[in-house]
């Protein structure tokens, strides 16, 4: 039983049809995959198992620019040798009566993909007795090949910046000011090309498509993930007061502002009405903790 369990694969359960993915889950992947994988250059490879595999290469260095300043640079390359995903290109049933000349990439529920991810991370750190600054810039690219097309997965973010700073306002470090600013370039999404009346053929072959009326609206999608969402950015600020009490107990009072300049970052988009729902606006908060 242990051997059977370890051979199971996981497949992402989120849909790349959504403009923004609100749910991230995983399903147990199927082992009923195609027998052969075709690469973009036309070469083929026999598939001998359903396990997902990837090859990683990472290299980097760290250099002290001064007494309080250091630089870390790290580059990476990841080759996805074999990935399992739901087959968005399926248009035929996978049954014994299906024409055997139809390729598996058009009839399997799950498909094998390949791809690559590569980029570079730059980390700049500055630290003194009262100040700590951490700046990170990431440049990356991810793509996938599903046997028919190359596309960018929903998490392919080209640029990402994190700027974190901590400053103690007094010598005893009782007052602490923290700030974090994050900026990320737009994530991919599949655009909407148009709409059509979605006839459900509930009457079977006798359905009259010229007179049948339905309130169901079908969506005509563009090529997968060819669009990009707007840039994401947000500033969070926190002010803390540390208080030493008797018997070695401590109290900490915290005042914070999440999304300090109330940036309207996309949370969800309704494809039918084009209604946009944004993430949380400016949220001030005040709290305290007591340890003893």
N, C-alpha and C positions, 0 to 999 in steps of 0.2 A: 504494500500500500504506500509506503514511503517513496518508493521509486516512481510510482504513477503520479504522486502529488508533485514531486520536484520537476516533472517534465511538463507541467501545465504552464501555459503562457498567459499573459495579461494583455488586453486590448483596451485602449481608451474608449470610454462610453460617451464622450462629448461630441456634439455635432458641429462640423465645420460649415453648416448652413446658417448658423446663428451669427448675427453681426458681432455680438459679444457673448462669450461662453460664461454662463452663470453657474454651471454645474460641471465638476470634474470628478469623474468616477471611472472605475475599471471593471471590465468583464473578463471572465475566463475565455481566452481565445480558442478558436476552433483549430483542430488539427486537420480538418478537411480542406486543404489548400491545393493550389495548382501544383502540377508535377514539375513544371519548368518555369524559370524566371527569365524574362527577356530584358536586356539592358538597353539604354538609350541608343547605343551604337549598333544594335541589332544582334549582338552576341547573346547566347542563351546559356543557362546554367541549370543543371538538374538539382532539384530540391530534395534532400535526403531526410530532413527533419523539420519540425515546426518551431524549434526554439529560436528566440530572437537573439541576435548577436551584434556586437559593435566592437570596433578597434579604436583605441585612444592613443594619442600622442600629445604630450604636454612638455613644454620647455619654458624656462624663465630665469630671471635673475633679480637680485635685490642689491641696491647700491645706496650707501650712506652719502648724501649730498652735503651734509654738515652735521653739527652736534645734535641738532633737534629735528633734522629733516632727512627722510629716507624715501627712496623710489623703488617700487616693485613692478616689474613688467613680466607678464606671462602670456604666452601664446599657446593655442591648442588646436588640434584637428581631430575630428571624430568621424570615422567612416562607419555608417550603419550597414553592415553586411546583409542583415536580414531582419525586417520588421514585419509584424502582423497588424493589419488594419481592416476595418470594415470596407467593403468594396462598393464605392459610390458609382462605379461604372457598370454595375450589373443591370442587364436589361432582359436576360433570359432565365428561365427556371433551370436549376441544375437537377435534372431528372433523366432517367434512362431513355425517355422518348425524345429528349432534346438532340438536335443534330450534333453528332460528335465532332464535326468540323468547326463548330463555334469555339473560339478560344476560351480557356478558363477565366481569363480576366473579365469576360463579359457575362459570366454565369455563376461564379462562386460568391458565397456570402462574405467570405473573408479573402483577403489578397495579401501577397507578400510585396513589400516595398523595400527599396534601398534609398540611401541618401547620404548627406554629409553635413557636418556642422563645423565651422571654424571661426576663429576670431582672436582678439587680443584684449587683455585686461591690464589697465594701468592704475596703480595705487600709489598715491602720494600722501605721506603721513608727516604731520608736524606736531611735536609734543614738547611742552614745557611743564613747569610745576603748576601753572594756572590755566594753561590752554592746551586743548587737544583738537586737531583738525585732521579730518580724513576725507580725501577726495578720490573718487573712483570713476574711471571712464571705461566703458566696455563697448567694443565694436565687434559685431558678430553677424553671421549669416547662416541660415539653415535652409536646406531644400530637400525635397523628397521626389522619388520617381516611383510611380504606381503601375508601371508597365505600359502606360499610354501617354502620360504627360509628366512634366516636372512642375512642381508647385511649391509654394512656401507654406509651411504649417502655421497654425494660428499663433504660435508662440515665437515666430521669427521677428525679433526686434533688432533693428540695425544699430541704434545708438541708445545707450543707457548711462545716465550720470547720477551719482549719489554724492552729496556734499553734506558731511556731518561735522558739527563743531560743538565743543563744550568749553565753557569759560567759567572759572570761579571768580566771583565778584569781590571776595574779601580774602585776606590772608589765611584765616582759619578754615576756609572752604565750607562755610556754612550756607552761602548762597551760590547756587549753581544754575547757569543758563545753558540750555541745550537747543540746538536747531538742526533740522534735517530737511534738505531740499532734494527732491528726486525729479528727474526729467527722463522721459522715454519716448523714442520715436514711435509712430503709429504702427499698431499690429495689423496683420493682414485680415481681410474679410472678403467674402464672396458678395459681389454687387448684385442688385436686382435689375434685370433688363426690362421686364415688363410683367403684365398680368394677363390671365385668360380665364374664361369660364370653365370650371373644372367639372365636367360631366362624369358622374360616377358609374354609369352603365349598370345601374341597379336592375334594369329590365333585361339585361343580357344582350344577346344579339338583336333583340327587337327594339332596342333603344333608338329613338328617332333624334338624331343629333341636331336636326334643323328646328325642332319644336320644343325639345326638352329644356326646361328652365331650372336653374339651380342657383342658390345663393352662395355656393362654394367658390371661392376665388383661388385659382392656381397661380403659382409664382414661376416665372421664367428666370432662371439664374444665369448669371454671366460665368465666365471661366473661373475656376476655383481660386479664391484668395488673390485675385488680381488687384483689388482695392486696398487702400490703407486708411486706417482711422487717423484722426488728428493726434498731434503730440499730447502726451500726458505729462503734467507737472503739478507738484504740490509742495507746500511748505508747512512743516509742523514745528511749533515752538513750545518749549517747556521751561518753566522757572521753578526751582526747588529750594526750599528752606530746610536745612538740617538743624535739629534742636537736640542737644544732649540733656537728658533728664537724670534724676537721681537713680541710684541702684543700677547704673549702666544701661538704662533703657533709653530708647531714641524715638524721636518723632520726626516725620518728614511730611511737610506740606507742599503740595504740588499744584501749580496753576498751569494750564496748557491750552493751546489753540491748535486744533487740527484743521488742516487746509486753511491756513491763516489768511490768504487773500481770496478765498472762496472760488477757486478755479472750477469751472464747469467741465469735469472730465466725464466722458461717455460711460454710462453703466449699462444701458440697454436701448435698443432701437427696434420698434415695431415695424416689420417690413410692410405691412398692409397700410397702416395709417401714417407711417414715417414719423411717429411720435418718438421723441428722444427723452430718455430718463437719465439724469446725471447722478454721479456719485455724491456722497455727502458734502454739503456746503461747509462753511465755517462753523466749527463746533467748539465753543469754549467749555472748559471743565475745571473743577476745583475738588481736590481730595486730600486725604491725609492718611498716614499709616503710623502705627505705634508698635514698636518691637521691644520686648522685655524678656 
